[in-house]
Amino acid sequence: MSLAGRLKEQPPLTKGPRCLMGLLLEELPKSEAEALRKALADPNWRTTAIREALYAEGHKLSQTSVARHRRGACQCEALGVQ
């Protein structure tokens, strides 16, 4: 089989643990989680600015964790947590 053939279909995401952002979104008060979801969905918000706001409030997530969640590259989307 060729590489193109192997890569023709994207494999389904395997279910696993939620990422740190997904866990944080579940733990935050509803109003805080909604504000964070809006910022994550808004392309005008830089990932760095979101991470800085999280750090200022004591949430130690890396910029990579924030970016991965924003682009749907973590397990949260597969688990229905966004």
DRENLOBA-882840 format. One record per atom (N, C-alpha, C, O, CB): residue number from 1; residue in one letter; x, y, z. Coordinates in Angstrom, 1 decimal, padded with zeros to 4 digits. Last residue first. Glycine has a CB too. Layout:
BEGIN
(NUM,"A",(X,Y,Z)) ...
//
This chain:
BEGIN
(82,"Q",(-015.9,020.9,024.8)) (82,"Q",(-015.2,022.1,024.1)) (82,"Q",(-015.5,023.3,024.8)) (82,"Q",(-015.1,024.4,024.4)) (82,"Q",(-015.6,022.2,022.7)) (81,"V",(-016.2,017.7,024.8)) (81,"V",(-015.9,018.7,025.8)) (81,"V",(-015.2,019.8,025.0)) (81,"V",(-014.0,019.7,024.7)) (81,"V",(-015.1,018.2,027.0)) (80,"G",(-016.5,015.3,023.3)) (80,"G",(-017.6,016.2,023.4)) (80,"G",(-017.4,017.3,024.4)) (80,"G",(-018.4,017.9,024.9)) (80,"G",(-018.9,015.5,023.7)) (79,"L",(-014.4,013.7,022.9)) (79,"L",(-015.2,013.4,024.1)) (79,"L",(-016.4,014.3,024.2)) (79,"L",(-017.2,014.1,025.1)) (79,"L",(-014.3,013.5,025.3)) (78,"A",(-013.2,014.9,020.8)) (78,"A",(-013.7,013.5,020.6)) (78,"A",(-014.6,013.1,021.8)) (78,"A",(-015.5,012.3,021.6)) (78,"A",(-012.5,012.5,020.5)) (77,"E",(-012.4,017.3,022.0)) (77,"E",(-013.4,017.3,020.9)) (77,"E",(-014.0,015.9,020.7)) (77,"E",(-015.2,015.8,020.5)) (77,"E",(-012.8,017.8,019.6)) (76,"C",(-010.5,016.4,023.9)) (76,"C",(-011.8,017.0,024.3)) (76,"C",(-012.8,017.0,023.2)) (76,"C",(-014.0,016.7,023.5)) (76,"C",(-011.5,018.4,024.7)) (75,"Q",(-008.0,015.4,023.1)) (75,"Q",(-009.1,014.5,023.2)) (75,"Q",(-010.5,015.1,023.5)) (75,"Q",(-011.5,014.4,023.4)) (75,"Q",(-008.8,013.4,024.2)) (74,"C",(-006.7,017.9,020.9)) (74,"C",(-006.7,017.2,022.1)) (74,"C",(-007.9,016.2,022.1)) (74,"C",(-008.6,016.2,021.1)) (74,"C",(-006.7,018.1,023.4)) (73,"A",(-006.9,019.6,018.7)) (73,"A",(-006.0,018.5,018.6)) (73,"A",(-005.8,017.7,019.9)) (73,"A",(-005.0,016.8,020.0)) (73,"A",(-004.6,019.1,018.2)) (72,"G",(-008.4,021.9,018.5)) (72,"G",(-009.1,020.6,018.5)) (72,"G",(-008.2,019.4,018.4)) (72,"G",(-008.6,018.4,018.0)) (72,"G",(-010.1,020.6,017.5)) (71,"R",(-007.2,024.3,018.7)) (71,"R",(-007.3,023.8,017.4)) (71,"R",(-007.9,022.4,017.3)) (71,"R",(-008.0,021.8,016.3)) (71,"R",(-005.9,023.7,016.8)) (70,"R",(-007.4,024.7,021.5)) (70,"R",(-008.0,025.7,020.6)) (70,"R",(-008.2,025.1,019.2)) (70,"R",(-009.2,025.3,018.5)) (70,"R",(-007.2,027.0,020.5)) (69,"H",(-005.8,022.7,022.6)) (69,"H",(-007.2,022.7,022.8)) (69,"H",(-007.9,023.6,021.8)) (69,"H",(-009.0,023.2,021.3)) (69,"H",(-007.5,023.1,024.2)) (68,"R",(-003.3,023.6,021.7)) (68,"R",(-003.7,022.3,021.3)) (68,"R",(-005.3,022.2,021.4)) (68,"R",(-006.0,021.7,020.6)) (68,"R",(-003.0,021.2,022.1)) (67,"A",(-003.1,026.1,023.0)) (67,"A",(-003.1,026.1,021.5)) (67,"A",(-003.7,024.7,021.0)) (67,"A",(-004.5,024.7,020.1)) (67,"A",(-001.7,026.3,020.9)) (66,"V",(-002.9,025.3,025.7)) (66,"V",(-004.0,026.2,025.2)) (66,"V",(-004.2,026.1,023.7)) (66,"V",(-005.3,026.0,023.2)) (66,"V",(-003.7,027.7,025.6)) (65,"S",(-000.6,023.7,025.6)) (65,"S",(-001.9,023.1,026.0)) (65,"S",(-003.1,024.0,025.5)) (65,"S",(-004.1,023.5,025.1)) (65,"S",(-002.0,023.0,027.6)) (64,"T",(001.3,025.7,024.9)) (64,"T",(001.0,024.5,024.0)) (64,"T",(-000.3,023.9,024.4)) (64,"T",(-001.0,023.5,023.5)) (64,"T",(002.2,023.5,024.2)) (63,"Q",(001.3,027.3,027.1)) (63,"Q",(000.8,027.9,025.8)) (63,"Q",(000.5,026.7,024.9)) (63,"Q",(-000.5,026.8,024.1)) (63,"Q",(001.9,028.8,025.2)) (62,"S",(000.2,025.5,030.0)) (62,"S",(001.2,026.0,029.0)) (62,"S",(000.6,026.5,027.8)) (62,"S",(-000.6,026.3,027.5)) (62,"S",(002.2,024.8,028.7)) (61,"L",(-001.4,026.5,033.0)) (61,"L",(-001.4,025.8,031.7)) (61,"L",(-000.4,026.4,030.8)) (61,"L",(-000.1,027.6,030.7)) (61,"L",(-002.8,025.8,031.0)) (60,"K",(-002.0,027.2,035.8)) (60,"K",(-000.7,027.0,035.2)) (60,"K",(-000.7,026.1,034.0)) (60,"K",(-000.2,025.0,034.0)) (60,"K",(000.3,026.4,036.2)) (59,"H",(-003.9,029.6,037.2)) (59,"H",(-004.0,028.3,036.4)) (59,"H",(-002.8,028.2,035.5)) (59,"H",(-002.6,028.9,034.5)) (59,"H",(-005.3,028.4,035.5)) (58,"G",(-003.8,032.0,038.4)) (58,"G",(-003.3,030.9,039.1)) (58,"G",(-003.5,029.5,038.4)) (58,"G",(-003.2,028.5,039.0)) (58,"G",(-004.0,030.8,040.4)) (57,"E",(-004.5,034.2,037.0)) (57,"E",(-005.5,033.7,037.9)) (57,"E",(-005.1,032.4,038.6)) (57,"E",(-005.9,031.8,039.3)) (57,"E",(-006.8,033.5,037.2)) (56,"A",(-002.3,034.5,035.4)) (56,"A",(-002.6,035.6,036.4)) (56,"A",(-003.7,035.2,037.4)) (56,"A",(-003.7,035.7,038.5)) (56,"A",(-003.1,036.8,035.7)) (55,"Y",(-002.6,032.3,033.8)) (55,"Y",(-001.5,032.3,034.8)) (55,"Y",(-001.8,033.4,035.8)) (55,"Y",(-001.6,033.1,037.0)) (55,"Y",(-000.2,032.7,034.1)) (54,"L",(-004.8,033.2,032.2)) (54,"L",(-004.9,032.0,033.0)) (54,"L",(-003.8,032.0,034.1)) (54,"L",(-004.2,031.7,035.3)) (54,"L",(-004.8,030.7,032.2)) (53,"A",(-003.6,035.3,030.9)) (53,"A",(-004.8,035.6,031.8)) (53,"A",(-005.0,034.4,032.7)) (53,"A",(-005.3,034.5,033.9)) (53,"A",(-006.0,035.8,030.9)) (52,"E",(-001.6,034.0,029.5)) (52,"E",(-001.2,035.0,030.5)) (52,"E",(-002.4,035.3,031.4)) (52,"E",(-002.2,035.4,032.6)) (52,"E",(-000.8,036.3,029.8)) (51,"R",(-003.2,032.4,027.8)) (51,"R",(-002.3,031.8,028.7)) (51,"R",(-001.9,032.7,029.8)) (51,"R",(-001.9,032.4,031.0)) (51,"R",(-001.1,031.2,028.0)) (50,"I",(-004.3,034.5,026.3)) (50,"I",(-005.2,033.6,027.0)) (50,"I",(-004.4,032.9,028.1)) (50,"I",(-004.8,032.9,029.3)) (50,"I",(-005.9,032.6,026.1)) (49,"A",(-002.1,035.5,025.1)) (49,"A",(-002.8,036.4,025.9)) (49,"A",(-003.8,035.6,026.8)) (49,"A",(-004.0,035.9,028.0)) (49,"A",(-003.7,037.4,025.1)) (48,"T",(-001.2,033.4,023.5)) (48,"T",(-000.4,033.9,024.5)) (48,"T",(-001.2,034.7,025.5)) (48,"T",(-000.9,034.6,026.8)) (48,"T",(000.8,034.7,023.9)) (47,"T",(-003.3,033.2,021.6)) (47,"T",(-003.1,032.1,022.6)) (47,"T",(-002.2,032.6,023.8)) (47,"T",(-002.5,032.2,024.9)) (47,"T",(-002.5,030.9,021.9)) (46,"R",(-005.1,036.2,021.1)) (46,"R",(-003.9,035.4,020.9)) (46,"R",(-003.8,034.3,022.0)) (46,"R",(-004.2,034.5,023.1)) (46,"R",(-002.7,036.3,020.9)) (45,"W",(-008.3,036.8,020.0)) (45,"W",(-007.6,036.5,021.2)) (45,"W",(-006.3,035.7,020.8)) (45,"W",(-006.5,034.6,020.3)) (45,"W",(-008.4,035.8,022.2)) (44,"N",(-009.5,036.7,017.5)) (44,"N",(-008.8,038.0,017.9)) (44,"N",(-008.0,037.8,019.2)) (44,"N",(-007.1,038.6,019.5)) (44,"N",(-009.8,039.1,018.0)) (43,"P",(-010.9,034.4,017.3)) (43,"P",(-009.5,034.4,016.7)) (43,"P",(-008.8,035.7,017.0)) (43,"P",(-007.6,035.8,016.7)) (43,"P",(-009.7,034.3,015.2)) (42,"D",(-012.5,032.9,019.9)) (42,"D",(-012.4,034.2,019.2)) (42,"D",(-011.0,034.3,018.6)) (42,"D",(-010.0,034.3,019.4)) (42,"D",(-012.6,035.3,020.2)) (41,"A",(-012.6,030.6,021.4)) (41,"A",(-013.2,030.6,020.1)) (41,"A",(-013.0,031.8,019.3)) (41,"A",(-013.2,031.8,018.0)) (41,"A",(-014.7,030.3,020.2)) (40,"L",(-011.4,031.4,023.8)) (40,"L",(-010.8,030.4,023.0)) (40,"L",(-011.3,030.3,021.6)) (40,"L",(-010.5,030.0,020.6)) (40,"L",(-011.0,029.0,023.7)) (39,"A",(-013.3,033.3,024.6)) (39,"A",(-011.9,033.8,024.3)) (39,"A",(-011.2,032.7,023.4)) (39,"A",(-010.5,033.0,022.4)) (39,"A",(-011.1,034.1,025.5)) (38,"K",(-015.4,031.6,025.2)) (38,"K",(-015.6,032.7,024.2)) (38,"K",(-014.2,033.1,023.7)) (38,"K",(-014.0,033.4,022.5)) (38,"K",(-016.4,033.8,024.8)) (37,"R",(-014.3,030.0,027.2)) (37,"R",(-014.7,029.4,025.9)) (37,"R",(-014.9,030.4,024.8)) (37,"R",(-014.5,030.2,023.7)) (37,"R",(-016.1,028.6,026.1)) (36,"L",(-014.0,032.0,029.2)) (36,"L",(-012.9,031.3,028.7)) (36,"L",(-013.2,030.6,027.3)) (36,"L",(-012.4,030.8,026.4)) (36,"L",(-012.3,030.3,029.6)) (35,"A",(-016.7,032.6,029.7)) (35,"A",(-015.8,033.6,029.3)) (35,"A",(-014.6,033.0,028.6)) (35,"A",(-014.1,033.5,027.6)) (35,"A",(-015.4,034.5,030.4)) (34,"E",(-017.6,030.0,030.6)) (34,"E",(-018.1,030.6,029.4)) (34,"E",(-017.3,031.7,028.9)) (34,"E",(-017.1,031.8,027.6)) (34,"E",(-019.6,031.2,029.7)) (33,"A",(-016.1,029.8,033.0)) (33,"A",(-015.9,028.8,031.9)) (33,"A",(-016.4,029.4,030.6)) (33,"A",(-015.8,029.2,029.5)) (33,"A",(-016.5,027.5,032.2)) (32,"E",(-017.2,031.9,034.5)) (32,"E",(-015.8,031.9,034.1)) (32,"E",(-015.5,031.0,032.9)) (32,"E",(-014.7,031.3,032.0)) (32,"E",(-014.9,031.5,035.3)) (31,"S",(-019.8,031.0,034.8)) (31,"S",(-019.6,032.3,034.1)) (31,"S",(-018.1,032.4,033.7)) (31,"S",(-017.8,032.9,032.6)) (31,"S",(-019.9,033.5,035.0)) (30,"K",(-019.5,028.5,036.2)) (30,"K",(-020.1,028.6,034.9)) (30,"K",(-019.8,029.9,034.1)) (30,"K",(-019.4,029.8,032.9)) (30,"K",(-021.6,028.5,035.0)) (29,"P",(-016.2,028.0,037.6)) (29,"P",(-017.6,028.4,037.7)) (29,"P",(-018.2,028.7,036.3)) (29,"P",(-017.4,029.0,035.4)) (29,"P",(-017.8,029.7,038.6)) (28,"L",(-014.1,025.3,036.5)) (28,"L",(-014.4,026.7,036.7)) (28,"L",(-015.9,026.9,036.9)) (28,"L",(-016.7,026.2,036.4)) (28,"L",(-013.9,027.5,035.5)) (27,"E",(-014.0,022.6,035.8)) (27,"E",(-013.9,023.0,037.2)) (27,"E",(-014.3,024.4,037.5)) (27,"E",(-014.7,024.7,038.6)) (27,"E",(-012.5,022.7,037.6)) (26,"E",(-014.2,022.4,033.0)) (26,"E",(-015.2,021.7,033.9)) (26,"E",(-015.2,022.1,035.3)) (26,"E",(-016.2,022.1,036.0)) (26,"E",(-015.0,020.2,033.8)) (25,"L",(-012.0,023.8,032.3)) (25,"L",(-013.3,024.3,031.9)) (25,"L",(-014.4,023.6,032.7)) (25,"L",(-015.5,024.2,032.9)) (25,"L",(-013.5,024.0,030.4)) (24,"L",(-010.0,022.1,033.2)) (24,"L",(-010.2,023.4,033.8)) (24,"L",(-011.6,023.9,033.5)) (24,"L",(-012.2,024.5,034.4)) (24,"L",(-009.1,024.4,033.3)) (23,"L",(-010.3,019.9,031.5)) (23,"L",(-010.5,019.7,032.9)) (23,"L",(-010.7,021.1,033.6)) (23,"L",(-011.6,021.2,034.5)) (23,"L",(-009.3,019.0,033.6)) (22,"G",(-009.6,021.2,029.1)) (22,"G",(-010.9,020.6,029.3)) (22,"G",(-011.2,020.4,030.7)) (22,"G",(-012.4,020.6,031.1)) (22,"G",(-011.0,019.3,028.5)) (21,"M",(-006.9,021.8,029.7)) (21,"M",(-007.9,022.9,029.4)) (21,"M",(-009.3,022.4,029.6)) (21,"M",(-010.1,023.0,030.2)) (21,"M",(-007.7,023.5,028.0)) (20,"L",(-005.7,019.3,029.9)) (20,"L",(-005.8,020.2,031.1)) (20,"L",(-006.8,021.3,030.9)) (20,"L",(-007.4,021.7,031.9)) (20,"L",(-004.4,020.8,031.4)) (19,"C",(-007.8,016.9,028.2)) (19,"C",(-006.6,017.7,028.3)) (19,"C",(-006.8,018.6,029.6)) (19,"C",(-007.9,018.7,030.1)) (19,"C",(-006.3,018.6,027.0)) (18,"R",(-009.2,013.8,029.2)) (18,"R",(-009.4,015.2,028.7)) (18,"R",(-008.0,015.9,028.9)) (18,"R",(-007.2,015.5,029.8)) (18,"R",(-010.5,015.9,029.5)) (17,"P",(-008.0,010.6,028.3)) (17,"P",(-008.3,011.6,029.3)) (17,"P",(-008.5,013.0,028.6)) (17,"P",(-007.9,013.2,027.6)) (17,"P",(-007.2,011.7,030.3)) (16,"G",(-009.6,009.1,025.4)) (16,"G",(-008.6,009.1,026.5)) (16,"G",(-008.9,010.2,027.5)) (16,"G",(-010.1,010.8,027.4)) (16,"G",(-007.2,009.3,025.9)) (15,"K",(-010.4,007.6,022.5)) (15,"K",(-010.9,008.2,023.7)) (15,"K",(-009.8,008.1,024.7)) (15,"K",(-009.2,007.0,024.9)) (15,"K",(-012.2,007.7,024.1)) (14,"T",(-008.8,008.4,019.4)) (14,"T",(-009.1,007.4,020.5)) (14,"T",(-009.5,008.2,021.7)) (14,"T",(-009.0,009.3,022.0)) (14,"T",(-007.8,006.5,020.8)) (13,"L",(-010.1,009.6,016.5)) (13,"L",(-009.4,009.9,017.7)) (13,"L",(-009.8,008.8,018.7)) (13,"L",(-010.9,008.4,018.9)) (13,"L",(-009.8,011.3,018.3)) (12,"P",(-009.9,007.6,013.5)) (12,"P",(-010.7,008.2,014.6)) (12,"P",(-009.8,008.5,015.8)) (12,"P",(-008.9,007.7,016.1)) (12,"P",(-011.9,007.4,014.9)) (11,"P",(-007.6,008.6,010.9)) (11,"P",(-008.1,007.6,011.9)) (11,"P",(-008.9,008.3,013.0)) (11,"P",(-008.7,009.5,013.3)) (11,"P",(-006.9,006.9,012.6)) (10,"Q",(-008.5,009.8,007.8)) (10,"Q",(-008.0,010.1,009.1)) (10,"Q",(-008.5,009.1,010.1)) (10,"Q",(-009.7,008.8,010.1)) (10,"Q",(-008.4,011.6,009.5)) (9,"E",(-007.7,008.2,004.8)) (9,"E",(-008.7,008.4,005.8)) (9,"E",(-008.0,008.7,007.1)) (9,"E",(-007.0,008.1,007.5)) (9,"E",(-009.6,007.2,006.0)) (8,"K",(-005.2,008.2,003.4)) (8,"K",(-006.5,008.6,002.8)) (8,"K",(-007.5,009.0,003.8)) (8,"K",(-008.2,010.0,003.6)) (8,"K",(-007.0,007.5,001.8)) (7,"L",(-002.8,007.2,004.2)) (7,"L",(-003.3,008.5,004.8)) (7,"L",(-004.6,009.0,004.2)) (7,"L",(-005.0,010.1,004.5)) (7,"L",(-002.2,009.5,004.6)) (6,"R",(-002.5,004.9,002.8)) (6,"R",(-002.6,004.8,004.2)) (6,"R",(-003.1,006.1,004.9)) (6,"R",(-003.8,006.0,005.9)) (6,"R",(-001.2,004.5,004.8)) (5,"G",(-002.4,006.0,000.2)) (5,"G",(-003.4,005.1,000.6)) (5,"G",(-003.6,005.0,002.1)) (5,"G",(-004.7,004.9,002.6)) (5,"G",(-003.2,003.7,000.0)) (4,"A",(000.0,007.4,000.4)) (4,"A",(-001.3,008.1,000.1)) (4,"A",(-002.4,007.3,000.5)) (4,"A",(-003.4,007.8,001.0)) (4,"A",(-001.3,008.6,-001.4)) (3,"L",(001.8,005.3,000.7)) (3,"L",(001.6,006.3,001.8)) (3,"L",(000.3,007.0,001.6)) (3,"L",(-000.4,007.3,002.6)) (3,"L",(002.8,007.3,001.9)) (2,"S",(000.5,002.3,-000.7)) (2,"S",(001.2,003.5,-000.7)) (2,"S",(000.9,004.4,000.5)) (2,"S",(000.0,004.2,001.2)) (2,"S",(000.9,004.3,-002.0)) (1,"M",(000.9,-001.2,000.0)) (1,"M",(000.0,000.0,000.0)) (1,"M",(000.9,001.2,000.0)) (1,"M",(002.0,001.2,000.6)) (1,"M",(-001.0,000.0,001.2)) 
//
